[in-house]
Amino acid sequence: MKILTKDAKQMVNGPYYCPKCRKELLQICVNLKTKEVYAVCKCGLEWPLIYAPVFQPVDYYNKFRDLWKKQSYGIIKQK
């Protein structure tokens, strides 16, 4: 897996805030061959995301946060 990076502001590159451990340890990892994307944290959180070739790391993070909030409110269940 490759960690997505972009030559821009630190906020775009990460690490991002993890809602589980409440630390900035979350990374966005992507496997381009299998088109798999995961939000991964050192606390053990691993959340699969849908691959979109136009997304930047911050886009995947925002999508993850939306899904996390829905799951926290009981709207969806993680697979």
C-alpha positions as CSV (number, residue, x, y, z in Angstrom):
1,M,0.0,0.0,0.0
2,K,1.1,3.5,-0.7
3,I,0.3,6.5,1.5
4,L,-1.2,9.3,-0.7
5,T,0.7,12.5,-0.5
6,K,0.5,15.8,-2.4
7,D,3.0,18.7,-2.4
8,A,0.8,21.2,-0.6
9,K,-0.2,22.3,2.9
10,Q,0.3,19.9,5.8
11,M,-3.5,19.7,6.3
12,V,-3.8,18.1,2.9
13,N,-1.0,15.6,3.5
14,G,-2.1,14.4,7.0
15,P,-1.8,12.9,9.4
16,Y,-5.4,13.4,10.2
17,Y,-7.5,13.4,13.4
18,C,-8.7,10.0,14.4
19,P,-12.1,9.9,16.0
20,K,-11.4,6.6,17.8
21,C,-8.2,7.5,19.7
22,R,-8.6,11.3,19.4
23,K,-5.0,11.8,18.1
24,E,-3.6,13.0,14.8
25,L,-2.3,9.6,13.7
26,L,-4.8,8.7,10.9
27,Q,-3.3,8.1,7.4
28,I,-5.0,7.5,4.1
29,C,-3.6,4.5,2.3
30,V,-4.3,3.4,-1.3
31,N,-3.4,0.3,-3.3
32,L,-3.6,1.5,-7.0
33,K,-3.3,-2.0,-8.4
34,T,-6.5,-3.3,-6.6
35,K,-8.1,0.2,-6.3
36,E,-8.5,-0.2,-2.5
37,V,-8.4,2.8,-0.1
38,Y,-8.3,2.6,3.6
39,A,-8.2,5.1,6.5
40,V,-5.7,3.6,8.9
41,C,-4.7,4.6,12.4
42,K,-2.0,3.3,14.8
43,C,-4.8,2.7,17.3
44,G,-6.1,-0.2,15.1
45,L,-8.8,1.6,13.2
46,E,-9.0,0.5,9.6
47,W,-11.9,1.7,7.5
48,P,-12.4,0.8,3.8
49,L,-13.3,3.5,1.4
50,I,-14.5,3.6,-2.2
51,Y,-11.7,4.4,-4.7
52,A,-12.2,7.5,-6.8
53,P,-9.3,8.5,-9.1
54,V,-10.1,12.2,-8.8
55,F,-10.0,12.3,-5.0
56,Q,-7.1,13.8,-3.1
57,P,-6.2,12.5,0.5
58,V,-8.2,15.2,2.1
59,D,-11.3,14.2,0.1
60,Y,-11.0,10.6,1.3
61,Y,-10.6,11.9,4.9
62,N,-13.7,14.0,4.6
63,K,-15.6,11.0,3.2
64,F,-14.3,8.9,6.1
65,R,-15.5,11.5,8.7
66,D,-19.0,11.5,7.1
67,L,-19.2,7.7,7.3
68,W,-17.9,7.7,10.9
69,K,-20.5,10.2,12.0
70,K,-23.3,8.2,10.3
71,Q,-22.0,5.0,12.0
72,S,-21.7,6.8,15.4
73,Y,-25.4,7.8,15.2
74,G,-26.4,4.3,14.2
75,I,-27.5,5.2,10.7
76,I,-25.1,2.7,9.1
77,K,-23.1,-0.3,10.2
78,Q,-19.5,-0.9,9.2
79,K,-18.9,-4.0,7.0
